[in-house]
């Protein structure tokens, strides 16, 4: 039960902070479809491109996304929302020299879930002797995407995260697990940095290959560094359905020392509808 709760927490935090799949036919250099002269883009999660106005997307382990306009995209993770309220907005700033630029701003409130896990016995990951104050993380990042060849799309991102707390959070409340620890670590030093790169390549017909790596860095913490790398194989059945399967490799500094972890196979199903 403890491991199942930790696994679900890791999925929720990863989904809220770091989308793992998506594709953009227009951005990758393939001919863009059009509707009334308007370019059609889809599967843009994790890139600087926004979806067409009116489009929706949702995955088993990804956020629910909606493009209210051509330049603004809102997202939240529906399954995690009741235990980890979260909201993110991606704002397109147009293109410069062929590269698309956007910023993403996210708020996450993990207190309800952490208090649920603060108990003895089955399901407990935090000792109930510690008080969990109200916690809010604020992520702000810049994304830049552009084709470096007809079938290759590169995305780079860099950002800063801050923590707002209603009280002191004891350092002994850490959940020392991969994926989970790097994303909750910001609540101890109060700020940190993150960044990464991603490469997407067209494969055979509807297949795509995606790989990327990212880092978390907390200069004021005892455990400063974490690294994550992923590799995915994606199949785009159409603009309404996508399948991805792959792996994730992590390395991090934890209170007990450093450790590598390999997860796989990881998979997801994504549905999209609406938009032009």
C-alpha positions as CSV (number, residue, x, y, z in Angstrom):
1,X,0.0,0.0,0.0
2,X,2.8,2.4,0.8
3,X,4.5,1.8,-2.6
4,X,1.2,2.1,-4.4
5,X,0.6,5.5,-2.8
6,X,4.1,6.6,-3.6
7,X,3.7,5.5,-7.2
8,X,0.4,7.4,-7.6
9,X,1.9,10.5,-6.0
10,X,4.8,10.3,-8.4
11,X,2.5,10.1,-11.4
12,X,0.4,13.0,-10.2
13,X,3.4,15.3,-9.6
14,X,5.0,14.3,-12.9
15,X,1.8,15.0,-14.8
16,X,1.3,18.3,-13.1
17,X,4.8,19.6,-13.6
18,X,6.2,17.8,-16.7
19,X,4.2,16.5,-19.6
20,X,5.9,13.6,-21.2
21,X,4.4,13.3,-24.7
22,X,3.0,15.2,-27.7
23,X,3.9,16.1,-31.2
24,X,3.5,18.9,-33.7
25,X,3.1,18.1,-37.4
26,X,3.4,21.7,-38.4
27,X,6.4,22.4,-36.2
28,X,8.3,19.3,-37.3
29,X,8.3,20.4,-40.9
30,X,5.6,18.2,-42.3
31,X,3.0,19.8,-44.4
32,X,0.4,21.6,-42.3
33,X,-3.2,20.8,-42.8
34,X,-5.5,23.7,-43.2
35,X,-9.1,24.6,-42.6
36,X,-10.3,27.8,-44.3
37,X,-6.7,29.0,-44.6
38,X,-5.9,28.5,-40.9
39,X,-2.9,26.2,-40.2
40,X,-3.8,23.2,-38.0
41,X,-1.5,22.0,-35.3
42,X,-1.9,19.3,-32.7
43,X,-0.1,17.2,-30.1
44,X,2.0,20.1,-29.0
45,X,2.3,19.2,-25.3
46,X,5.8,20.0,-23.9
47,X,6.6,22.4,-26.8
48,X,6.4,26.2,-27.2
49,X,3.6,25.7,-29.7
50,X,0.0,26.1,-28.5
51,X,-3.0,24.1,-29.8
52,X,-5.6,25.6,-32.2
53,X,-8.3,27.6,-30.5
54,X,-11.1,25.5,-29.1
55,X,-9.1,22.2,-29.0
56,X,-9.1,19.9,-26.0
57,X,-6.7,17.1,-25.0
58,X,-6.6,14.7,-22.1
59,X,-4.5,11.6,-21.3
60,X,-4.6,8.8,-18.8
61,X,-1.6,10.3,-17.0
62,X,-1.5,13.7,-18.5
63,X,-3.3,17.0,-17.9
64,X,-6.5,18.1,-19.4
65,X,-5.6,20.9,-21.8
66,X,-7.8,23.5,-23.5
67,X,-6.8,26.3,-25.9
68,X,-9.1,29.3,-25.2
69,X,-7.4,31.1,-28.1
70,X,-4.6,30.7,-30.6
71,X,-2.1,32.1,-28.0
72,X,-3.3,30.9,-24.6
73,X,-3.6,27.3,-23.4
74,X,-4.9,26.2,-20.0
75,X,-4.3,22.9,-18.3
76,X,-5.0,21.0,-15.1
77,X,-4.7,17.4,-14.1
78,X,-8.3,16.2,-13.5
79,X,-7.5,13.1,-11.4
80,X,-4.9,14.8,-9.3
81,X,-6.9,18.1,-8.8
82,X,-8.9,17.1,-5.8
83,X,-5.8,16.0,-3.8
84,X,-3.2,18.3,-5.6
85,X,-5.1,21.4,-6.9
86,X,-3.2,22.7,-9.9
87,X,-3.5,25.1,-12.8
88,X,-1.1,25.9,-15.6
89,X,-1.2,28.4,-18.5
90,X,1.0,28.4,-21.6
91,X,1.2,31.8,-23.3
92,X,2.5,32.0,-26.9
93,X,4.8,35.0,-27.7
94,X,5.1,34.4,-31.4
95,X,8.1,33.3,-33.3
96,X,11.6,34.8,-33.7
97,X,13.9,33.6,-36.5
98,X,11.9,30.5,-37.1
99,X,11.7,29.5,-33.4
100,X,8.5,29.6,-31.5
101,X,8.6,31.2,-28.0
102,X,6.2,30.7,-25.1
103,X,6.1,31.0,-21.3
104,X,4.4,28.6,-19.0
105,X,3.2,29.5,-15.5
106,X,2.0,26.9,-13.0
107,X,0.5,26.8,-9.5
108,X,0.3,23.7,-7.4
109,X,-1.1,23.1,-3.9
110,X,0.0,19.7,-2.6
111,X,-1.0,20.2,1.0
112,X,-4.2,18.0,0.9
113,X,-2.4,15.0,-0.4
114,X,0.6,15.4,1.9
115,X,-1.7,15.6,4.9
116,X,-3.5,12.5,3.7
117,X,-0.2,10.7,3.6
118,X,0.9,12.0,7.0
119,X,-0.3,9.1,9.2
120,X,0.8,5.8,10.7
121,X,0.2,2.4,9.2
122,X,-1.1,1.6,5.8
123,X,-0.7,4.4,3.3
124,X,1.4,6.5,5.5
125,X,4.5,8.1,3.9
126,X,5.1,10.9,6.4
127,X,5.2,10.6,10.2
128,X,2.0,12.2,11.7
129,X,4.1,13.9,14.4
130,X,5.0,16.6,11.8
131,X,2.6,19.4,10.9
132,X,2.2,20.1,7.1
133,X,1.5,23.8,6.6
134,X,-0.2,25.2,3.5
135,X,2.2,24.9,0.6
136,X,2.0,26.5,-2.9
137,X,4.6,26.1,-5.6
138,X,4.9,28.6,-8.4
139,X,6.7,27.6,-11.6
140,X,7.6,30.0,-14.4
141,X,9.5,28.9,-17.4
142,X,10.4,29.9,-21.0
143,X,10.0,27.4,-23.9
144,X,11.7,27.7,-27.3
145,X,10.8,25.3,-30.1
146,X,11.9,25.1,-33.7
147,X,12.8,22.7,-36.5
148,X,16.5,22.0,-37.0
149,X,15.7,19.8,-40.0
150,X,12.6,18.8,-42.0
151,X,11.8,16.0,-39.6
152,X,13.5,17.1,-36.4
153,X,11.9,19.4,-33.8
154,X,14.0,20.7,-30.8
155,X,12.6,22.3,-27.7
156,X,14.5,23.9,-24.9
157,X,13.1,25.2,-21.6
158,X,14.4,27.0,-18.5
159,X,12.7,28.3,-15.5
160,X,12.6,29.2,-11.8
161,X,10.3,27.8,-9.1
162,X,9.3,29.4,-5.8
163,X,7.5,28.1,-2.7
164,X,5.1,29.9,-0.5
165,X,4.5,28.4,3.0
166,X,2.1,29.3,5.8
167,X,4.6,27.9,8.3
168,X,7.8,25.9,8.8
169,X,8.1,22.6,7.0
170,X,10.3,20.2,9.0
171,X,13.1,18.7,6.8
172,X,12.2,15.2,8.2
173,X,9.0,15.2,6.2
174,X,10.7,14.5,2.9
175,X,9.4,11.7,0.7
176,X,12.7,10.3,-0.6
177,X,11.5,8.7,-3.8
178,X,12.5,9.4,-7.5
179,X,10.2,11.8,-9.4
180,X,8.5,12.8,-6.1
181,X,11.5,14.2,-4.2
182,X,12.8,16.6,-6.9
183,X,9.4,18.2,-7.3
184,X,8.7,18.6,-3.6
185,X,12.2,19.7,-2.7
186,X,11.4,23.3,-3.5
187,X,9.4,23.6,-0.3
188,X,12.5,23.3,1.9
189,X,15.0,25.9,0.4
190,X,12.1,28.0,-1.0
191,X,13.3,28.3,-4.6
192,X,15.1,26.5,-7.3
193,X,15.8,26.2,-11.0
194,X,14.9,23.7,-13.7
195,X,15.6,23.3,-17.4
196,X,16.0,20.8,-20.2
197,X,16.0,19.9,-23.9
198,X,13.8,17.6,-26.0
199,X,14.2,16.2,-29.5
200,X,11.3,14.8,-31.6
201,X,11.9,13.0,-34.9
202,X,9.5,11.7,-37.5
203,X,9.6,8.0,-38.0
204,X,7.9,5.7,-40.4
205,X,4.4,6.9,-41.4
206,X,2.5,7.7,-38.1
207,X,5.4,6.8,-35.8
208,X,7.4,9.4,-33.9
209,X,10.5,9.2,-31.7
210,X,11.0,11.5,-28.7
211,X,13.9,11.9,-26.3
212,X,14.8,14.5,-23.7
213,X,16.5,15.3,-20.5
214,X,16.0,17.8,-17.7
215,X,17.5,18.9,-14.4
216,X,16.4,20.4,-11.1
217,X,18.8,22.5,-9.1
218,X,18.3,23.9,-5.6
219,X,21.4,25.9,-4.7
220,X,20.2,26.5,-1.1
221,X,19.3,22.9,-0.3
222,X,21.5,20.1,1.0
223,X,20.2,17.9,-1.8
224,X,20.8,20.2,-4.8
225,X,20.7,18.2,-8.0
226,X,18.3,15.8,-9.8
227,X,18.4,14.6,-13.4
228,X,15.7,12.9,-15.5
229,X,16.0,11.4,-19.0
230,X,13.3,9.8,-21.1
231,X,12.8,8.0,-24.4
232,X,9.4,7.6,-26.0
233,X,7.9,5.9,-29.1
234,X,4.7,7.5,-30.2
235,X,2.0,6.4,-32.6
236,X,-0.4,9.1,-33.9
237,X,-3.5,7.3,-35.1
238,X,-5.0,10.7,-36.0
239,X,-5.4,14.1,-34.6
240,X,-7.8,12.6,-32.1
241,X,-5.8,9.7,-30.6
242,X,-2.2,9.0,-29.7
243,X,-0.3,6.2,-28.0
244,X,3.1,6.4,-26.4
245,X,5.4,3.9,-24.7
246,X,8.9,4.3,-23.4
247,X,11.2,4.5,-20.3
248,X,12.4,7.1,-17.8
249,X,15.8,7.2,-16.2
250,X,16.4,9.3,-13.0
251,X,19.4,10.3,-10.9
252,X,19.1,12.4,-7.7
253,X,20.6,13.5,-4.5
254,X,18.5,12.3,-1.5
255,X,18.9,12.7,2.2
256,X,20.4,9.1,2.3
257,X,22.7,9.7,-0.7
258,X,22.7,9.5,-4.5
259,X,20.8,6.9,-6.5
260,X,19.8,6.0,-10.1
261,X,16.4,4.6,-11.0
262,X,15.1,3.2,-14.3
263,X,11.3,3.0,-14.9
264,X,9.8,1.1,-17.8
265,X,7.9,0.5,-19.7
266,X,5.9,3.7,-19.2
267,X,2.9,4.4,-21.4
268,X,0.1,6.7,-22.0
269,X,-3.0,7.2,-24.2
270,X,-4.1,10.7,-25.2
271,X,-7.3,11.8,-26.8
272,X,-7.9,15.2,-28.6
273,X,-11.0,16.9,-30.0
274,X,-12.3,20.2,-31.2
275,X,-10.3,23.0,-32.7
276,X,-9.8,24.0,-36.3
